[in-house]
Amino acid sequence: MDALGWRNTMREWALPDAILAAAPESPWGFPAELFRSRAELATPGDLSYANRRARDALPAGGTVLDVGVGAGAASVPLRPRCSLIIGVDSSPEQLAEFRRQAHRGGVTAETVQGEWPAVSTSTPVADVVVCNHVAYNVADLAPFALALATHARRRVVMEITGRHPTAWMADLWWRFHALHRPSHPDAGDVVSVLRDLGLTVHRHAEVSPRRAGGFERREDAVAWIRRRLCLEATRDTDVAAALGERLVHDGAFWSVRPPIEPVVTVWWDVQPEIAE
Ligand SMILES: C[S@@+](CC[C@H](N)C(=O)[O-])C[C@H]1O[C@@H](n2cnc3c(N)ncnc32)[C@H](O)[C@@H]1O
């Protein structure tokens, strides 16, 4: 797939106007609680594969730029090697949570609010750029990725799910709206688009339990999916029934877990790894 193919495929994910017009709340946006819990579970002592690829390219006291930072799960665990983390996000709520997590971890943080790549011209360059779980939100991947590349002195690391993160909801869309959902793009498409741009991209896929976290209350996990499905709150019981065994409590959090599938780390170097 090339950049044009990506744009066309992403267009197929648009929801029909009639469903959006009838939605009681916006189906978009990311619940702060979910990403806060993920950031709190991501620690320097338990780095994900993507965290390790980023750490291995960081000089001691280096700087990290985290695009689509959320609460900081991609960058705050790197704090022992960082002097500064710059977080970019379109959501002020997520940036506020990122500042709290950075403060809690004792690392200096700066924030830039806005859409990448529009805000890239006012965003400083860093040693390592990380961008986890954002690519499938991006309609135009080429300018997005090229702006990541020009902001890294050493390496860019992206973590993505193997499939589109809502592909697992296809049966729910069919059940509640008789709506067919696309199955692409997937991680292979991300890699193709990046290689087509001339980037020397590496990839690593693994099934990992690390993307844990979730909601303290079962009803909040159900409500998140119900909002995504553009349904009224009165449908929560139906949504919980349709989720079935995918609605799980791991001892700490409620989450909706798609069938096990790999998380993919994609990275490219601007300069080789530092041997330290
Ligand atoms: C799924 S969350 C991932 C958060 C975090 N990177 C993590 O892995 O936990 C995606 C985040 O990217 C932000 N986002 C999505 N597209 C963006 C864009 N074009 N520019 C800036 N932020 C974006 C969203 O607001 C959200 O906070």
The ligand as a Tripos MOL2 file, in Angstrom:
@<TRIPOS>MOLECULE
LIG
   27    29     1     0     0
SMALL
NO_CHARGES

@<TRIPOS>ATOM
      1 C1         -4.8380    5.5820   21.4820 C.3       1 LIG1
      2 S1         -4.1760    6.9950   22.2830 S.3       1 LIG1
      3 C2         -2.4760    6.4810   22.6060 C.3       1 LIG1
      4 C3         -1.8410    7.2440   23.7460 C.3       1 LIG1
      5 C4         -0.4160    6.8200   24.0930 C.3       1 LIG1
      6 N1          0.4950    7.0690   22.9900 N.3       1 LIG1
      7 C5         -0.3680    5.3570   24.5170 C.2       1 LIG1
      8 O1          0.2030    4.5320   23.7770 O.co2     1 LIG1
      9 O2         -0.9240    5.0330   25.5850 O.co2     1 LIG1
     10 C6         -3.9660    8.1080   20.9190 C.3       1 LIG1
     11 C7         -3.6410    9.5340   21.3690 C.3       1 LIG1
     12 O3         -3.2050   10.2790   20.2370 O.3       1 LIG1
     13 C8         -3.8680   11.5260   20.1930 C.3       1 LIG1
     14 N2         -3.8950   11.8790   18.7550 N.ar      1 LIG1
     15 C9         -4.4900   11.1970   17.7500 C.ar      1 LIG1
     16 N3         -4.2160   11.7610   16.5580 N.ar      1 LIG1
     17 C10        -3.4200   12.8370   16.8180 C.ar      1 LIG1
     18 C11        -2.7740   13.8240   15.9970 C.ar      1 LIG1
     19 N4         -2.8970   13.8260   14.6540 N.pl3     1 LIG1
     20 N5         -2.0310   14.7690   16.6010 N.ar      1 LIG1
     21 C12        -1.8900   14.7920   17.9530 C.ar      1 LIG1
     22 N6         -2.4690   13.8870   18.7790 N.ar      1 LIG1
     23 C13        -3.2060   12.9080   18.2220 C.ar      1 LIG1
     24 C14        -5.2070   11.2790   20.8750 C.3       1 LIG1
     25 O4         -5.7610   12.4680   21.4120 O.3       1 LIG1
     26 C15        -4.8230   10.2850   21.9720 C.3       1 LIG1
     27 O5         -4.4450   10.9240   23.1630 O.3       1 LIG1
@<TRIPOS>BOND
     1     1     2 1
     2     2     3 1
     3     2    10 1
     4     3     4 1
     5     4     5 1
     6     5     6 1
     7     5     7 1
     8     7     8 2
     9     7     9 1
    10    10    11 1
    11    11    12 1
    12    11    26 1
    13    12    13 1
    14    13    14 1
    15    13    24 1
    16    14    15 ar
    17    14    23 ar
    18    15    16 ar
    19    16    17 ar
    20    17    18 ar
    21    17    23 ar
    22    18    19 1
    23    18    20 ar
    24    20    21 ar
    25    21    22 ar
    26    22    23 ar
    27    24    25 1
    28    24    26 1
    29    26    27 1
@<TRIPOS>SUBSTRUCTURE
     1 LIG1         1 GROUP 0 **** ****
